[in-house]
Amino acid sequence: MKSTNLIVTQLLWLSLLFAPAMTLAQVQPRQDLSADTANVIPADSVLPGQKNPFTDAQRLEGDDKRFLKRAVLPAAVLVGAGIYTIQGSGVFSSFDARDARNRNTPDFSTKIDDYLFLTPIVGLYAFDLLSSQNRHDIRRQTGLLVASGVLSTAIVFPVKKLTNIDRPNGNPTAFPSGHTAYAFTIATLIDKEFRHKSPWISVGGYAVASATGVMRVLNNEHWMADVLAGAGVGILSVNTIYWLEDKIAKNKGLNTALIPVVLPNGRPGMGFVLQF
């Protein structure tokens, strides 16, 4: 009976985390339209395994209304839900989740959540090797992933210091959850790159991200509020980077390259080239 109550308790707020994967109106990815990009996919093309053709709207991330709908609003809902539940009010608060955890699984402890959120990256690059349907080439994907992670970090850690909320285990800097933010950063990027191939790829990525958040609560490392806000940060960060990339690149491509160079001291090194 205790385990049943715990499952019901977690599902109440887990549904908020898992919602992005189940939204049928999620933005479908665009293909690179650069004139110097190989294998250009026209807007009316249908790739193997893709149910519907690409449209101009699906290929463009720079539209402000779509950015508001797909990034700002979902992030605001998740962060707002986190702030609301941390007050201890409402139908189900962060304190209720903590109490349910302490009653049902007081000895729960695992380190899996420290690594689980990284596993979708393996899937990301595996899909790159096995599929020609990814939205960007592997170099640009890596750049977008790194930029999204940097933006998530730039949001998470200053907010942690600013809010100065203790974790349920007594440790400092709880809000928002960094693990969850990074988990949803990776899941959202995978969703953008491969959802047109199969929505189940997106479901898998968001499932891993949601499991990471749940385990942070079960490990007594975070409040439910921290996890909800972290999910919002991850979703917002990726969408913001894609929106900016589209604004800057203006459909002309944004390419990077690593090239071997000779450093001033005569030693070999690597140079990073960013071409707009």
One Martini backbone bead per residue (centre of mass of N, CA, C, O) as a GRO file, in nm:
protein
  276
    1MET     BB    1   0.057   0.063  -0.020
    2LYS     BB    2   0.297   0.253  -0.002
    3SER     BB    3   0.395   0.225  -0.296
    4THR     BB    4   0.132   0.328  -0.424
    5ASN     BB    5   0.139   0.612  -0.303
    6LEU     BB    6   0.408   0.694  -0.427
    7ILE     BB    7   0.333   0.669  -0.723
    8VAL     BB    8   0.101   0.872  -0.720
    9THR     BB    9   0.265   1.111  -0.617
   10GLN     BB   10   0.468   1.125  -0.858
   11LEU     BB   11   0.259   1.145  -1.097
   12LEU     BB   12   0.139   1.425  -1.042
   13TRP     BB   13   0.424   1.578  -1.125
   14LEU     BB   14   0.541   1.413  -1.367
   15SER     BB   15   0.339   1.517  -1.582
   16LEU     BB   16   0.479   1.791  -1.616
   17LEU     BB   17   0.751   1.684  -1.728
   18PHE     BB   18   0.625   1.489  -1.967
   19ALA     BB   19   0.458   1.680  -2.156
   20PRO     BB   20   0.646   1.750  -2.401
   21ALA     BB   21   0.636   1.456  -2.532
   22MET     BB   22   0.297   1.468  -2.562
   23THR     BB   23   0.305   1.703  -2.765
   24LEU     BB   24   0.178   1.730  -3.085
   25ALA     BB   25   0.265   2.051  -3.135
   26GLN     BB   26   0.544   2.021  -3.173
   27VAL     BB   27   0.819   2.114  -3.307
   28GLN     BB   28   0.946   2.067  -3.614
   29PRO     BB   29   1.210   2.020  -3.788
   30ARG     BB   30   1.470   2.150  -3.973
   31GLN     BB   31   1.652   2.210  -4.250
   32ASP     BB   32   1.919   2.294  -4.410
   33LEU     BB   33   1.949   2.584  -4.652
   34SER     BB   34   2.219   2.585  -4.747
   35ALA     BB   35   2.392   2.622  -5.042
   36ASP     BB   36   2.662   2.467  -4.903
   37THR     BB   37   2.482   2.220  -4.836
   38ALA     BB   38   2.450   1.903  -4.819
   39ASN     BB   39   2.161   1.756  -4.874
   40VAL     BB   40   1.919   1.919  -4.950
   41ILE     BB   41   1.593   1.976  -4.809
   42PRO     BB   42   1.308   2.025  -4.914
   43ALA     BB   43   1.002   2.128  -4.796
   44ASP     BB   44   0.840   1.878  -4.961
   45SER     BB   45   0.979   1.658  -4.817
   46VAL     BB   46   1.003   1.292  -4.753
   47LEU     BB   47   1.136   1.100  -4.534
   48PRO     BB   48   1.222   0.821  -4.406
   49GLY     BB   49   0.977   0.799  -4.149
   50GLN     BB   50   0.816   1.047  -4.252
   51LYS     BB   51   0.493   1.163  -4.251
   52ASN     BB   52   0.561   1.472  -4.303
   53PRO     BB   53   0.631   1.749  -4.446
   54PHE     BB   54   0.812   2.009  -4.472
   55THR     BB   55   0.797   2.339  -4.353
   56ASP     BB   56   0.867   2.657  -4.307
   57ALA     BB   57   0.785   2.666  -4.006
   58GLN     BB   58   0.957   2.410  -3.924
   59ARG     BB   59   1.244   2.535  -4.028
   60LEU     BB   60   1.176   2.779  -3.836
   61GLU     BB   61   1.293   2.941  -3.521
   62GLY     BB   62   1.264   3.276  -3.542
   63ASP     BB   63   0.983   3.285  -3.444
   64ASP     BB   64   0.836   3.456  -3.189
   65LYS     BB   65   0.570   3.300  -3.140
   66ARG     BB   66   0.695   3.018  -3.123
   67PHE     BB   67   0.884   3.080  -2.891
   68LEU     BB   68   0.666   3.151  -2.687
   69LYS     BB   69   0.508   2.874  -2.708
   70ARG     BB   70   0.768   2.660  -2.688
   71ALA     BB   71   0.930   2.813  -2.437
   72VAL     BB   72   0.818   3.029  -2.239
   73LEU     BB   73   0.555   2.897  -2.139
   74PRO     BB   74   0.656   2.621  -2.036
   75ALA     BB   75   0.868   2.742  -1.844
   76ALA     BB   76   0.671   2.913  -1.675
   77VAL     BB   77   0.502   2.679  -1.571
   78LEU     BB   78   0.727   2.519  -1.426
   79VAL     BB   79   0.843   2.745  -1.249
   80GLY     BB   80   0.572   2.829  -1.123
   81ALA     BB   81   0.515   2.552  -0.994
   82GLY     BB   82   0.763   2.553  -0.815
   83ILE     BB   83   0.705   2.811  -0.653
   84TYR     BB   84   0.427   2.724  -0.548
   85THR     BB   85   0.513   2.448  -0.400
   86ILE     BB   86   0.729   2.576  -0.195
   87GLN     BB   87   0.501   2.705   0.002
   88GLY     BB   88   0.293   2.463   0.090
   89SER     BB   89   0.072   2.480  -0.122
   90GLY     BB   90  -0.194   2.324  -0.229
   91VAL     BB   91  -0.255   2.007  -0.330
   92PHE     BB   92   0.072   1.971  -0.401
   93SER     BB   93   0.368   1.981  -0.237
   94SER     BB   94   0.697   1.961  -0.158
   95PHE     BB   95   0.633   1.855   0.129
   96ASP     BB   96   0.459   1.617   0.040
   97ALA     BB   97   0.681   1.474  -0.120
   98ARG     BB   98   0.878   1.443   0.116
   99ASP     BB   99   0.688   1.283   0.304
  100ALA     BB  100   0.641   1.046   0.110
  101ARG     BB  101   0.932   0.961   0.097
  102ASN     BB  102   0.980   0.915   0.409
  103ARG     BB  103   0.756   0.694   0.439
  104ASN     BB  104   0.835   0.488   0.188
  105THR     BB  105   1.168   0.583   0.113
  106PRO     BB  106   1.402   0.658   0.339
  107ASP     BB  107   1.655   0.466   0.204
  108PHE     BB  108   1.693   0.599  -0.055
  109SER     BB  109   1.982   0.520  -0.275
  110THR     BB  110   2.156   0.683  -0.555
  111LYS     BB  111   2.386   0.740  -0.850
  112ILE     BB  112   2.237   0.737  -1.126
  113ASP     BB  113   2.160   1.047  -1.160
  114ASP     BB  114   2.466   1.131  -1.231
  115TYR     BB  115   2.432   0.967  -1.535
  116LEU     BB  116   2.158   0.937  -1.682
  117PHE     BB  117   2.134   1.226  -1.826
  118LEU     BB  118   2.374   1.143  -2.042
  119THR     BB  119   2.272   0.904  -2.226
  120PRO     BB  120   2.133   1.058  -2.473
  121ILE     BB  121   2.399   1.135  -2.614
  122VAL     BB  122   2.450   0.861  -2.734
  123GLY     BB  123   2.194   0.863  -2.908
  124LEU     BB  124   2.254   1.112  -3.074
  125TYR     BB  125   2.519   0.997  -3.216
  126ALA     BB  126   2.391   0.739  -3.320
  127PHE     BB  127   2.188   0.874  -3.510
  128ASP     BB  128   2.400   1.015  -3.683
  129LEU     BB  129   2.525   0.741  -3.792
  130LEU     BB  130   2.230   0.596  -3.881
  131SER     BB  131   2.124   0.886  -3.985
  132SER     BB  132   1.988   1.141  -4.230
  133GLN     BB  133   1.754   1.302  -4.034
  134ASN     BB  134   1.900   1.516  -3.919
  135ARG     BB  135   1.906   1.858  -3.880
  136HIS     BB  136   2.209   1.850  -3.808
  137ASP     BB  137   2.517   1.838  -3.796
  138ILE     BB  138   2.747   1.733  -3.567
  139ARG     BB  139   2.878   2.010  -3.520
  140ARG     BB  140   2.624   2.176  -3.464
  141GLN     BB  141   2.511   2.007  -3.242
  142THR     BB  142   2.744   2.049  -3.047
  143GLY     BB  143   2.720   2.356  -3.031
  144LEU     BB  144   2.425   2.360  -2.926
  145LEU     BB  145   2.474   2.191  -2.673
  146VAL     BB  146   2.686   2.370  -2.540
  147ALA     BB  147   2.523   2.634  -2.539
  148SER     BB  148   2.286   2.524  -2.372
  149GLY     BB  149   2.456   2.445  -2.123
  150VAL     BB  150   2.562   2.729  -2.063
  151LEU     BB  151   2.287   2.863  -2.021
  152SER     BB  152   2.191   2.685  -1.791
  153THR     BB  153   2.424   2.760  -1.602
  154ALA     BB  154   2.369   3.075  -1.607
  155ILE     BB  155   2.097   3.024  -1.451
  156VAL     BB  156   2.123   2.825  -1.212
  157PHE     BB  157   2.358   2.935  -1.020
  158PRO     BB  158   2.255   3.223  -0.958
  159VAL     BB  159   1.980   3.126  -0.846
  160LYS     BB  160   2.087   2.964  -0.614
  161LYS     BB  161   2.220   3.207  -0.470
  162LEU     BB  162   1.970   3.391  -0.455
  163THR     BB  163   1.769   3.195  -0.300
  164ASN     BB  164   1.893   3.012  -0.075
  165ILE     BB  165   1.798   2.703  -0.064
  166ASP     BB  166   1.744   2.432   0.109
  167ARG     BB  167   1.763   2.117   0.126
  168PRO     BB  168   1.613   1.837   0.260
  169ASN     BB  169   1.919   1.750   0.374
  170GLY     BB  170   2.057   2.062   0.433
  171ASN     BB  171   2.171   2.154   0.192
  172PRO     BB  172   2.258   2.377  -0.034
  173THR     BB  173   2.137   2.490  -0.322
  174ALA     BB  174   1.845   2.392  -0.467
  175PHE     BB  175   1.741   2.638  -0.651
  176PRO     BB  176   1.764   2.470  -0.902
  177SER     BB  177   1.805   2.178  -1.076
  178GLY     BB  178   2.079   2.079  -1.249
  179HIS     BB  179   2.025   1.792  -1.344
  180THR     BB  180   1.747   1.858  -1.472
  181ALA     BB  181   1.837   2.076  -1.666
  182TYR     BB  182   2.031   1.894  -1.830
  183ALA     BB  183   1.830   1.674  -1.905
  184PHE     BB  184   1.636   1.876  -2.067
  185THR     BB  185   1.841   1.976  -2.261
  186ILE     BB  186   1.895   1.707  -2.405
  187ALA     BB  187   1.600   1.626  -2.470
  188THR     BB  188   1.527   1.878  -2.642
  189LEU     BB  189   1.742   1.842  -2.859
  190ILE     BB  190   1.647   1.566  -2.956
  191ASP     BB  191   1.366   1.657  -3.036
  192LYS     BB  192   1.462   1.861  -3.257
  193GLU     BB  193   1.636   1.651  -3.433
  194PHE     BB  194   1.411   1.371  -3.428
  195ARG     BB  195   1.094   1.393  -3.432
  196HIS     BB  196   1.036   1.349  -3.742
  197LYS     BB  197   1.102   1.045  -3.728
  198SER     BB  198   1.020   1.006  -3.402
  199PRO     BB  199   0.842   1.055  -3.111
  200TRP     BB  200   0.990   0.827  -2.940
  201ILE     BB  201   1.254   0.975  -2.905
  202SER     BB  202   1.138   1.197  -2.727
  203VAL     BB  203   1.017   1.019  -2.509
  204GLY     BB  204   1.284   0.895  -2.418
  205GLY     BB  205   1.427   1.157  -2.333
  206TYR     BB  206   1.205   1.254  -2.126
  207ALA     BB  207   1.212   1.003  -1.948
  208VAL     BB  208   1.501   1.038  -1.846
  209ALA     BB  209   1.463   1.321  -1.731
  210SER     BB  210   1.233   1.248  -1.533
  211ALA     BB  211   1.388   1.030  -1.376
  212THR     BB  212   1.598   1.222  -1.267
  213GLY     BB  213   1.406   1.400  -1.102
  214VAL     BB  214   1.288   1.180  -0.921
  215MET     BB  215   1.563   1.089  -0.794
  216ARG     BB  216   1.626   1.358  -0.656
  217VAL     BB  217   1.390   1.324  -0.456
  218LEU     BB  218   1.445   1.032  -0.345
  219ASN     BB  219   1.744   1.130  -0.247
  220ASN     BB  220   1.703   1.414  -0.099
  221GLU     BB  221   1.827   1.658  -0.292
  222HIS     BB  222   1.525   1.755  -0.369
  223TRP     BB  223   1.274   1.937  -0.455
  224MET     BB  224   1.012   1.954  -0.654
  225ALA     BB  225   1.060   2.251  -0.736
  226ASP     BB  226   1.347   2.215  -0.853
  227VAL     BB  227   1.266   2.023  -1.086
  228LEU     BB  228   1.062   2.196  -1.234
  229ALA     BB  229   1.255   2.435  -1.287
  230GLY     BB  230   1.476   2.277  -1.434
  231ALA     BB  231   1.303   2.197  -1.675
  232GLY     BB  232   1.246   2.485  -1.771
  233VAL     BB  233   1.540   2.567  -1.825
  234GLY     BB  234   1.608   2.354  -2.041
  235ILE     BB  235   1.390   2.430  -2.249
  236LEU     BB  236   1.467   2.731  -2.278
  237SER     BB  237   1.763   2.708  -2.365
  238VAL     BB  238   1.734   2.554  -2.631
  239ASN     BB  239   1.528   2.742  -2.770
  240THR     BB  240   1.708   2.992  -2.758
  241ILE     BB  241   1.945   2.889  -2.927
  242TYR     BB  242   1.781   2.824  -3.183
  243TRP     BB  243   1.669   3.108  -3.220
  244LEU     BB  244   1.945   3.251  -3.245
  245GLU     BB  245   2.061   3.083  -3.474
  246ASP     BB  246   1.845   3.171  -3.679
  247LYS     BB  247   1.895   3.475  -3.662
  248ILE     BB  248   2.200   3.469  -3.738
  249ALA     BB  249   2.205   3.270  -3.989
  250LYS     BB  250   1.961   3.303  -4.186
  251ASN     BB  251   1.978   3.020  -4.346
  252LYS     BB  252   2.321   2.999  -4.398
  253GLY     BB  253   2.462   2.893  -4.171
  254LEU     BB  254   2.661   2.732  -3.892
  255ASN     BB  255   3.000   2.671  -3.888
  256THR     BB  256   3.237   2.428  -3.775
  257ALA     BB  257   3.597   2.387  -3.688
  258LEU     BB  258   3.880   2.168  -3.661
  259ILE     BB  259   4.226   2.267  -3.670
  260PRO     BB  260   4.546   2.236  -3.730
  261VAL     BB  261   4.817   2.393  -3.543
  262VAL     BB  262   5.075   2.636  -3.482
  263LEU     BB  263   5.214   2.758  -3.225
  264PRO     BB  264   5.420   3.012  -3.121
  265ASN     BB  265   5.604   2.779  -2.965
  266GLY     BB  266   5.581   2.523  -3.188
  267ARG     BB  267   5.332   2.379  -3.106
  268PRO     BB  268   5.081   2.180  -3.129
  269GLY     BB  269   4.733   2.239  -3.234
  270MET     BB  270   4.400   2.381  -3.207
  271GLY     BB  271   4.145   2.516  -3.418
  272PHE     BB  272   3.865   2.741  -3.406
  273VAL     BB  273   3.587   2.759  -3.639
  274LEU     BB  274   3.351   3.029  -3.716
  275GLN     BB  275   3.081   3.026  -3.958
  276PHE     BB  276   2.829   3.246  -4.110
   0.00000   0.00000   0.00000
